[in-house]
Amino acid sequence: MDYAALSANLLLVAFIAYLVGTFFFGGAVKSSKTEKTYKDSMWGKIGIVVTIVGFISQLGYFITRWIAAGHAPVSNMFEFTTAFSMMLVGAFILIFFIYKTPSLGLFALPIAIVIIAYASMFPREITPLIPALKSYWLTVHVITAAIGESILAISAVAGLIYLAKNVDLTKKSKERFWLEAVMFTLILVVGFVVSSTAFSLSGYEADFTYVDKNGKASEITYNYPPLFGMSEYEQVTTDTMKPWAEMPAIVNAKTLTTFVWSFASGVVLYVLLRLIFRKPVAALLQPFAKRANSQLMDEIGYRSVLIGFPVFTLGALIFAMIWAHEAWSRFWGWDPKEVWALITWLFYAAFLHLRLSQGWEGKKSAWLAVAGFVIIMFNLVAVNLIIAGLHSYA
């Protein structure tokens, strides 16, 4: 059996199921005057069933890819990001059965969809593990960290719903500005998917040689017109655009180029949405959040951090240090990824401190939850892709 092809098909089924689930959760919210429970809403019942089907399908993808690769599928950006989306949906399903709130699904599933779409832009080929990754501690470290991050992401979803309902978007304010900034950030991810798909369909490629951070000659292929060149680059493909600037070896110029093109695409998409609807993007979501129970969203956000924080601590710090010692003979090396994992940990530690000792509830807690997810995504996207380090293989 071709397990690699089967895993790809199962991931596609999960993607479609999440799209359908989003539609039904939207129906559950719009068809009632108040936030209905799972038992009362037929739309909600169908939505959660479809979501579970999608989750089982994605779990099947994870297992079949594991069989095809011979190792846990968490060793590169495509694998980790799809695993992260799966665990986010799993965390949502668990919390849904506790709190019975369709609004959470209406906001959580689109985020999972965007994350899967983002992952699909990376190479999907199964490749052998480098020596540093040939350890069961890698599997334990990455999976546990992803579970922790997915639970923390649910706190951000609840926080976003809380803010979408309670921030007055009819008046100019700092709250309106920052809520719109969050929506703008999500649109940037969509911009990456759109631009990457466009250049991929066009078949654009530009080959270069360069000197990596270890002083070794290497080759690289750009799939976007190269705005930035690698350190000491030489252009191999002569009929393509020449880079505007050469970057130092510590910066992955190819990824920086991708980021700039994605950012530009996201800006264009955001401007088009503003011109078409003539209102802030956040205002488009507000009708779907109006019926949510603010107190319930605040509780979900807090409890998600209360559960996700210790799991993240185990995976991203403790298990990570054990793996680091086994792979590189040191527990800590101030690698960019390690530093940002520590920053993330400190942020959520501060979140719990402010919540428990200073009484930061409601809007303050919601803003912190959303900000924490932004830090997680920055660690996943920018630190992994732009800054060269021991985790650059991911």
Secondary structure, 3 states (H helix, E strand, C coil): CCHHHHHHHHHHHHHHHHHHHHHHHHHHHHCCCCCCCCCCCHHHHHHHHHHHHHHHHHHHHHHHHHHHHCCCCCCCHHHHHHHHHHHHHHHHHHHHHHHCCHHHHHHHHHHHHHHHHHHCCCCCCCCCCCHHHCCHHHHHHHHHHHHHHHHHHHHHHHHHHHHHHHCCCCCCCHHHHHHHHHHHHHHHHHHHHHHHHHHHHHCCCEEEEEECCCCCEEEEEECCCCCEECCCCEECCCCCCCCCEECCCCECHHHHHHHHHHHHHHHHHHHHHHHHHCCCHHHHHHHHHCCCCHHHHHHHHHHHHHHHHHHHHHHHHHHHHHHHHHHHCCCCCCCHHHHHHHHHHHHHHHHHHHHHHCCCCCHHHHHHHHHHHHHHHHHHHHHHHCECCCCCCC
